[in-house]
Amino acid sequence: MLITVLGLLSVFPPFALDMYLPAFLPIGRDLRASATGVQLTITGLLLGMAAGQFAAGLLSERFGRRTPLLVCLALCTAAGALCAIAPTIGVLVAARFVQGLTGSAGIVIGRAIVSDTARGREAARIFGLLMGILGVATVVAPLAGGVLTGLVGWRGVFTALALLSLLMFLAALVAIPDTLPEHRRGAGTARVVRGLLLDRGFLGYALAFALAFGALMAYVAASPFVLPNLLGLSTATFSLAYALNALGLLIVSTLNARLVYRFSPHRLLRTGLAILFVAAAALAVLSLTGRLTEATCLPLLLVAVSSLGLVLGNACALALGRAPEAAGAASGLIGTLQYAFGALVAPAAGVRGDRSALPMALIMGACALLALVAPAFMKGSPAARPGRSRVFED
């Protein structure tokens, strides 16, 4: 039951990001906004998530897991309702920022709860399962968004997001316990954050996670323009291609939950990043040579997105495994890095999106390469604190 509810909390980012992608053009038309203006609704959401995850992580260390979660989800529901009635693009961007700021509490506190209750390979298994649930959400979100946009318009999509936030609040109210003991609350928050920032091992895996998420956001932000405008895909075909890529992520994430008992999460992480880099490099070469077609682009995107099933869950588990005694703060810091990178790359990936896939491919490849290098921060890191498993990391 607990994992099911944690899975529900983790679906907010893909639904908030992906569900309204098919409505980009209607939003721009109705609110008289440019493509860049509409993309700012992604940036506003991601910046809100970046700030909100760090704040929620610290609040969960000070006041426990349950109370901050419930307050944030209630505010997220209100922000979703404001998105649905936004009269201008500026109001929509601002409401999306608040939606991200408060809605991010679900995923960051959910990660902390997993870290409170599981360690090592078991934690990696649970994170892999949550990634699988996230993959299902990523499959459903654009398809549901496409249907809702046709039936009730883009405002109906945001109404559905507000109802999802309300459902998350009710589920958390009923099923989420407070897994942080009273004696561990509120002590030395500044010291804990400083310790995390000085732990090069934690930072290495946290950066790998954030960079991999940056690659995913480059794809999310650019694909609504690259696939229909450059490759000529219809809205229905785009939604199908997007869903197939998400299905690939789901399958690999589910497989990863089994593989962590045969191979170390660190090895699986490196394998996924290597596959992502090769696929992105091939996309870049085909774009430069003018040979990028539907037949070459779609399979490469499928491989690139699917490879993240070996990356995100393992990187998160490895990073949190470095700080079992400060899971809330660590989870918040990971989330801040994650969505800060996403907010930075989303607008850049959409540059010339109607004429070239090169910016998207270059950003995805650069993120993969840097993420491969990031765990080198492990070298010279402080000695493992109690609760860490070197076998788990090696």
C-alpha positions as CSV (number, residue, x, y, z in Angstrom):
1,M,0.0,0.0,0.0
2,L,2.8,2.4,1.0
3,I,4.7,1.8,-2.3
4,T,1.5,2.3,-4.3
5,V,0.9,5.7,-2.7
6,L,4.6,6.7,-3.1
7,G,4.2,5.8,-6.7
8,L,1.2,8.0,-7.0
9,L,3.2,10.9,-5.4
10,S,6.0,10.3,-7.9
11,V,3.7,10.7,-11.0
12,F,3.2,14.4,-10.5
13,P,6.3,15.5,-12.5
14,P,5.5,13.5,-15.6
15,F,1.8,14.5,-15.5
16,A,2.6,18.1,-14.9
17,L,5.2,18.2,-17.6
18,D,3.8,15.8,-20.3
19,M,0.0,16.0,-20.0
20,Y,-0.2,19.4,-21.6
21,L,2.4,19.0,-24.3
22,P,-0.3,18.2,-27.0
23,A,-1.9,21.6,-26.0
24,F,1.2,23.7,-26.7
25,L,-0.3,25.1,-29.9
26,P,-3.8,25.8,-28.5
27,I,-2.2,27.6,-25.5
28,G,-0.1,29.8,-27.7
29,R,-3.1,30.6,-29.9
30,D,-5.6,31.3,-27.1
31,L,-3.2,33.3,-24.9
32,R,-1.5,35.0,-27.9
33,A,1.9,33.7,-26.8
34,S,5.0,32.7,-28.9
35,A,6.5,29.3,-28.8
36,T,9.2,30.6,-26.4
37,G,6.5,32.0,-24.2
38,V,4.7,28.7,-24.0
39,Q,8.0,26.9,-23.3
40,L,8.4,29.2,-20.3
41,T,5.6,27.4,-18.7
42,I,7.9,24.4,-18.6
43,T,10.8,26.5,-17.3
44,G,8.5,28.0,-14.6
45,L,7.4,24.6,-13.5
46,L,11.0,23.2,-13.4
47,L,12.3,26.3,-11.4
48,G,9.5,25.8,-8.9
49,M,10.4,22.2,-8.6
50,A,14.1,23.0,-8.1
51,A,13.3,25.5,-5.3
52,G,10.5,23.4,-3.8
53,Q,12.4,20.2,-3.5
54,F,15.2,21.7,-1.5
55,A,12.7,23.5,0.7
56,A,10.5,20.5,1.2
57,G,13.6,18.3,2.0
58,L,14.7,20.7,4.8
59,L,11.1,21.1,6.1
60,S,10.8,17.3,6.3
61,E,14.0,17.2,8.4
62,R,12.6,19.9,10.7
63,F,8.9,18.9,11.0
64,G,8.8,15.3,9.9
65,R,7.7,13.8,6.6
66,R,3.9,13.9,6.9
67,T,2.9,17.5,7.8
68,P,5.0,19.4,5.1
69,L,3.8,16.9,2.5
70,L,0.1,17.5,3.3
71,V,0.4,21.3,3.4
72,C,2.3,21.4,0.1
73,L,-0.2,19.1,-1.7
74,A,-3.1,21.2,-0.6
75,L,-1.4,24.3,-2.0
76,C,-0.5,22.5,-5.2
77,T,-4.2,21.7,-5.7
78,A,-5.0,25.4,-5.5
79,A,-2.2,26.3,-7.9
80,G,-3.6,23.8,-10.4
81,A,-7.0,25.4,-10.3
82,L,-5.3,28.8,-11.0
83,C,-3.6,27.3,-14.1
84,A,-7.0,26.3,-15.4
85,I,-8.4,29.8,-15.3
86,A,-5.2,31.8,-16.2
87,P,-6.1,34.7,-18.4
88,T,-2.6,35.4,-19.7
89,I,0.6,33.6,-20.4
90,G,2.3,35.5,-17.5
91,V,-0.3,34.3,-15.0
92,L,0.0,30.7,-16.4
93,V,3.8,30.8,-16.0
94,A,3.5,32.2,-12.4
95,A,0.9,29.6,-11.5
96,R,3.0,26.8,-12.9
97,F,5.9,28.0,-10.8
98,V,3.8,27.7,-7.6
99,Q,2.5,24.3,-8.8
100,G,6.0,23.1,-9.2
101,L,7.1,24.7,-5.9
102,T,4.5,22.8,-3.9
103,G,3.9,19.7,-6.0
104,S,7.5,18.7,-5.8
105,A,7.1,17.8,-2.1
106,G,5.5,14.5,-3.1
107,I,8.5,13.1,-4.9
108,V,11.2,14.5,-2.6
109,I,9.5,13.4,0.6
110,G,8.6,10.1,-1.0
111,R,12.3,9.5,-1.8
112,A,13.1,10.3,1.9
113,I,10.6,7.8,3.1
114,V,12.1,5.1,1.0
115,S,15.6,6.0,2.4
116,D,14.1,5.9,5.9
117,T,12.8,2.4,5.5
118,A,15.2,0.6,3.1
119,R,19.0,0.4,2.4
120,G,21.3,-0.8,-0.3
121,R,20.1,-3.0,-3.1
122,E,16.6,-3.1,-1.6
123,A,16.4,0.7,-1.9
124,A,17.6,0.5,-5.5
125,R,14.9,-2.1,-6.2
126,I,12.2,0.2,-4.8
127,F,13.5,3.2,-6.6
128,G,13.5,1.1,-9.8
129,L,9.8,0.2,-9.2
130,L,9.0,3.8,-8.6
131,M,10.7,4.6,-11.9
132,G,8.5,2.0,-13.5
133,I,5.4,3.7,-12.1
134,L,6.8,7.0,-13.4
135,G,7.2,5.3,-16.8
136,V,3.6,4.3,-16.8
137,A,2.6,7.9,-16.0
138,T,4.8,9.2,-18.8
139,V,3.1,6.8,-21.2
140,V,-0.4,7.8,-20.0
141,A,0.1,11.6,-19.6
142,P,0.6,12.7,-23.2
143,L,-2.1,10.3,-24.4
144,A,-4.6,11.5,-21.8
145,G,-3.5,15.1,-22.6
146,G,-4.2,14.6,-26.2
147,V,-7.7,13.2,-25.5
148,L,-8.5,15.9,-23.0
149,T,-7.3,18.7,-25.2
150,G,-9.6,17.5,-27.9
151,L,-12.6,17.0,-25.6
152,V,-12.3,19.9,-23.0
153,G,-9.4,22.1,-24.2
154,W,-6.2,22.9,-22.5
155,R,-8.0,24.4,-19.5
156,G,-9.6,21.1,-19.0
157,V,-6.1,19.5,-18.9
158,F,-5.1,21.8,-16.0
159,T,-8.3,21.1,-14.2
160,A,-7.4,17.4,-14.4
161,L,-4.0,18.2,-12.9
162,A,-5.7,20.0,-10.0
163,L,-7.8,16.9,-9.4
164,L,-4.7,14.7,-9.5
165,S,-3.1,16.9,-6.8
166,L,-6.3,16.5,-4.7
167,L,-6.1,12.8,-5.1
168,M,-2.5,12.8,-4.0
169,F,-3.4,14.8,-0.9
170,L,-6.2,12.4,0.1
171,A,-4.0,9.3,-0.5
172,A,-1.2,10.8,1.6
173,L,-3.6,11.8,4.3
174,V,-4.9,8.2,4.6
175,A,-1.7,6.1,4.0
176,I,1.5,8.0,4.6
177,P,3.0,7.6,8.0
178,D,5.7,9.8,9.5
179,T,8.9,7.7,9.1
180,L,11.3,10.3,10.7
181,P,11.6,9.7,14.5
182,E,11.1,12.7,16.8
183,H,14.7,12.6,18.1
184,R,16.1,13.1,14.5
185,R,14.1,16.2,13.7
186,G,15.4,19.7,13.5
187,A,19.0,19.1,14.7
188,G,21.9,20.8,12.9
189,T,20.2,21.4,9.5
190,A,23.0,23.7,8.4
191,R,25.6,21.2,9.4
192,V,23.8,18.4,7.6
193,V,23.6,20.5,4.3
194,R,27.3,21.4,4.6
195,G,28.2,17.8,5.1
196,L,26.3,16.8,2.0
197,L,28.0,19.5,-0.1
198,L,31.4,18.4,1.1
199,D,30.7,14.7,0.4
200,R,32.1,14.3,-3.1
201,G,30.7,10.8,-3.4
202,F,27.2,12.1,-2.8
203,L,27.7,15.0,-5.2
204,G,29.0,12.7,-7.9
205,Y,25.9,10.6,-8.0
206,A,23.6,13.5,-7.4
207,L,25.1,15.3,-10.4
208,A,24.8,12.1,-12.5
209,F,21.1,11.9,-11.7
210,A,20.6,15.6,-12.4
211,L,22.5,15.5,-15.7
212,A,20.6,12.4,-16.8
213,F,17.3,14.2,-16.0
214,G,18.6,17.2,-18.0
215,A,18.9,14.9,-21.0
216,L,15.3,13.7,-20.5
217,M,14.1,17.3,-20.3
218,A,16.0,18.2,-23.5
219,Y,13.9,15.5,-25.2
220,V,10.7,16.6,-23.5
221,A,11.1,20.2,-24.4
222,A,12.2,19.8,-28.0
223,S,10.2,16.8,-29.2
224,P,6.8,18.6,-29.5
225,F,8.5,20.9,-32.1
226,V,11.1,18.5,-33.6
227,L,8.8,15.6,-34.3
228,P,5.8,17.4,-35.8
229,N,7.6,20.3,-37.5
230,L,10.8,18.7,-38.6
231,L,9.6,15.1,-39.3
232,G,6.0,16.0,-40.2
233,L,4.4,13.7,-37.6
234,S,0.7,14.4,-36.9
235,T,-0.5,15.1,-33.4
236,A,-1.8,11.5,-33.0
237,T,1.5,10.0,-34.4
238,F,3.6,12.2,-32.1
239,S,1.6,11.1,-29.1
240,L,2.0,7.5,-30.1
241,A,5.8,7.9,-30.6
242,Y,6.1,9.7,-27.3
243,A,4.1,7.0,-25.5
244,L,6.3,4.2,-27.1
245,N,9.5,5.9,-25.8
246,A,7.9,6.1,-22.3
247,L,7.0,2.5,-22.6
248,G,10.6,1.7,-23.3
249,L,11.6,3.6,-20.2
250,L,9.0,1.6,-18.2
251,I,10.3,-1.8,-19.5
252,V,13.9,-1.0,-18.8
253,S,13.1,0.4,-15.3
254,T,11.2,-2.7,-14.4
255,L,14.1,-4.9,-15.7
256,N,16.5,-2.8,-13.6
257,A,14.6,-3.7,-10.5
258,R,15.7,-7.3,-11.1
259,L,19.2,-6.6,-12.4
260,V,20.3,-4.8,-9.3
261,Y,20.5,-8.2,-7.5
262,R,22.9,-9.5,-10.2
263,F,24.9,-6.4,-11.0
264,S,25.9,-3.4,-8.9
265,P,23.8,-0.2,-9.4
266,H,27.0,1.7,-10.2
267,R,27.7,-0.7,-13.1
268,L,24.1,-0.5,-14.4
269,L,24.3,3.3,-14.1
270,R,27.4,3.5,-16.3
271,T,25.9,1.1,-18.8
272,G,22.8,3.2,-19.2
273,L,24.7,6.4,-19.6
274,A,27.0,4.9,-22.2
275,I,24.0,3.8,-24.3
276,L,22.4,7.3,-23.9
277,F,25.6,8.9,-25.2
278,V,25.9,6.7,-28.2
279,A,22.3,7.2,-29.2
280,A,22.6,11.0,-28.8
281,A,25.8,11.1,-30.7
282,A,24.2,9.2,-33.6
283,L,21.3,11.7,-33.6
284,A,23.7,14.6,-33.7
285,V,25.7,13.1,-36.6
286,L,22.5,12.4,-38.6
287,S,21.3,15.9,-38.0
288,L,24.6,17.5,-39.2
289,T,24.7,15.4,-42.3
290,G,21.0,16.0,-43.2
291,R,20.2,12.3,-43.0
292,L,17.8,12.5,-40.0
293,T,14.5,10.9,-41.0
294,E,11.5,9.4,-39.2
295,A,13.0,6.0,-39.8
296,T,16.3,6.9,-38.1
297,C,15.2,9.5,-35.5
298,L,12.4,7.6,-33.8
299,P,14.4,4.3,-33.1
300,L,17.3,6.4,-31.7
301,L,15.1,8.4,-29.4
302,L,13.5,5.1,-28.2
303,V,17.0,3.8,-27.3
304,A,18.0,7.1,-25.7
305,V,14.9,7.5,-23.5
306,S,14.8,3.8,-22.6
307,S,18.4,3.8,-21.4
308,L,17.4,6.2,-18.6
309,G,15.7,3.3,-17.0
310,L,19.1,2.1,-16.0
311,V,20.2,5.5,-14.8
312,L,17.7,7.5,-12.8
313,G,16.7,5.0,-10.1
314,N,20.3,3.7,-9.6
315,A,21.8,7.2,-9.4
316,C,19.2,8.3,-6.9
317,A,19.7,5.2,-4.7
318,L,23.5,5.6,-4.8
319,A,23.3,9.2,-3.8
320,L,20.8,8.7,-1.0
321,G,22.9,5.7,0.1
322,R,25.6,8.1,1.0
323,A,23.4,10.0,3.5
324,P,21.0,7.6,5.2
325,E,20.9,9.8,8.3
326,A,19.9,12.9,6.3
327,A,17.5,11.5,3.7
328,G,15.2,14.5,3.5
329,A,17.9,17.1,3.0
330,A,19.8,14.8,0.6
331,S,16.6,14.1,-1.4
332,G,15.8,17.9,-1.5
333,L,19.3,18.7,-2.7
334,I,19.1,16.0,-5.4
335,G,15.8,17.4,-6.6
336,T,17.1,21.0,-6.7
337,L,20.0,20.0,-8.9
338,Q,17.7,17.8,-11.0
339,Y,15.1,20.5,-11.8
340,A,17.7,23.3,-12.0
341,F,19.4,21.4,-14.8
342,G,16.0,20.7,-16.4
343,A,15.1,24.4,-16.3
344,L,18.4,25.4,-17.9
345,V,18.3,22.9,-20.8
346,A,14.6,23.0,-21.7
347,P,14.7,26.4,-23.5
348,A,18.1,25.7,-25.1
349,A,16.9,22.3,-26.5
350,G,14.0,24.1,-28.2
351,V,16.1,26.5,-30.1
352,R,15.6,26.0,-33.9
353,G,13.4,23.0,-33.0
354,D,11.2,23.5,-36.1
355,R,14.3,23.3,-38.3
356,S,16.9,21.1,-36.6
357,A,17.2,18.3,-34.0
358,L,20.8,19.2,-33.4
359,P,20.4,21.3,-30.2
360,M,18.4,18.5,-28.6
361,A,20.9,15.8,-29.6
362,L,24.0,17.8,-28.5
363,I,22.4,18.6,-25.1
364,M,21.4,15.0,-24.5
365,G,24.9,13.8,-25.5
366,A,26.7,16.4,-23.4
367,C,24.5,15.5,-20.4
368,A,25.3,11.8,-20.8
369,L,29.0,12.4,-21.1
370,L,29.2,14.7,-18.1
371,A,27.1,12.2,-16.1
372,L,29.5,9.4,-16.9
373,V,32.3,11.6,-15.5
374,A,30.5,12.9,-12.4
375,P,30.9,9.8,-10.2
376,A,34.6,10.3,-10.4
377,F,33.9,12.6,-7.5
378,M,34.0,9.4,-5.5
379,K,37.8,9.6,-5.6
380,G,39.1,11.2,-2.5
381,S,35.6,11.4,-0.9
382,P,35.3,11.1,2.9
383,A,35.2,7.7,4.5
384,A,31.9,6.0,4.3
385,R,29.6,6.9,7.1
386,P,27.6,4.2,9.0
387,G,24.9,2.7,6.8
388,R,26.8,2.9,3.5
389,S,27.6,-0.2,1.5
390,R,30.7,-0.1,-0.6
391,V,29.6,-3.3,-2.4
392,F,26.4,-1.5,-3.3
393,E,28.4,1.4,-4.9
394,D,31.3,-0.6,-6.6
